Amino acid sequence: MRFVRLGGVILFAYLAYLLYEKGVELKAMGTNADGDGIGISFLGLQVAERVPEENIPQHAKGFFVTSVIFVVIGLTLLFQPLIKKAIPSKISNWFQRQLEIE
């Protein structure tokens, strides 16, 4: 189980890095797109076919935010055993009883 969790952490970290790099690439491009706009692809998948020049920074921010989310998920997987130990069993049992009542 520990190796599966570690693999997940590595996978999320790698995807976060790739998303961050794509955001940097789009941010560096800014609004200097020739033609009607650009097509944005990630890992071989077409994300957007024609993005107008003025919307490129918003897409860059979206990639940055998504990379942060992936980092948070990876850290949660990494520290999951510590989180489980930090929550006392009485609180956990209380939450479980509340869910059974509803």
GIZI-V668366 format. One record per residue. N is the residue number from 1. SS is DSSP state (a for helix, b for strand, c for the rest). OMEGA is omega in degrees with one decimal (999 if undefined). D_LAST is the distance of its C-alpha to the last C-alpha in whole Angstrom. Layout:
n;ss;omega;d_last
N;SS;OMEGA;D_LAST
N;SS;OMEGA;D_LAST
//
This chain:
n;ss;omega;d_last
1;c;-178.4;32
2;a;-179.8;34
3;a;177.0;36
4;a;178.9;34
5;a;179.1;32
6;a;176.1;35
7;a;177.1;36
8;a;178.6;33
9;a;-179.7;34
10;a;179.2;38
11;a;179.5;37
12;a;178.2;35
13;a;179.7;37
14;a;177.8;40
15;a;177.1;38
16;a;178.0;37
17;a;-179.9;41
18;a;177.6;42
19;a;178.3;40
20;a;179.2;41
21;a;178.0;45
22;a;176.5;44
23;a;177.8;43
24;a;179.0;46
25;a;179.7;48
26;a;179.2;47
27;a;179.2;48
28;a;178.8;51
29;a;-179.7;52
30;c;178.9;51
31;c;-179.9;52
32;c;177.7;55
33;c;178.1;54
34;c;-178.3;57
35;c;-177.6;57
36;c;-177.6;54
37;c;-178.1;51
38;b;171.7;50
39;b;-179.2;48
40;b;176.2;45
41;b;179.8;44
42;b;-178.1;42
43;c;177.2;43
44;c;179.0;45
45;b;179.3;42
46;b;179.6;43
47;b;178.8;41
48;b;-175.5;43
49;b;179.7;46
50;b;178.2;48
51;b;177.5;46
52;c;-176.1;49
53;a;-175.9;50
54;a;-179.5;48
55;a;-179.5;45
56;a;178.2;46
57;a;177.9;45
58;a;176.9;41
59;a;176.8;41
60;a;177.6;42
61;a;177.8;40
62;a;176.6;37
63;a;178.0;38
64;a;-178.9;38
65;a;179.2;35
66;a;178.2;34
67;a;177.3;36
68;a;178.2;34
69;a;179.2;31
70;a;176.5;32
71;a;179.5;33
72;a;177.8;30
73;a;178.4;28
74;a;178.2;31
75;a;177.1;31
76;a;176.5;28
77;a;-177.9;29
78;a;-175.1;32
79;c;-179.1;30
80;a;178.3;27
81;a;178.9;28
82;a;179.1;29
83;a;179.3;25
84;a;178.8;24
85;a;-176.6;26
86;a;-179.8;26
87;c;178.9;22
88;c;-176.4;22
89;a;179.8;20
90;a;178.6;19
91;a;179.1;17
92;a;179.0;16
93;a;178.8;15
94;a;178.5;13
95;a;-179.8;11
96;a;177.5;10
97;a;179.1;9
98;a;178.7;7
99;a;179.0;5
100;a;179.7;6
101;a;-177.8;4
102;c;999;0
//
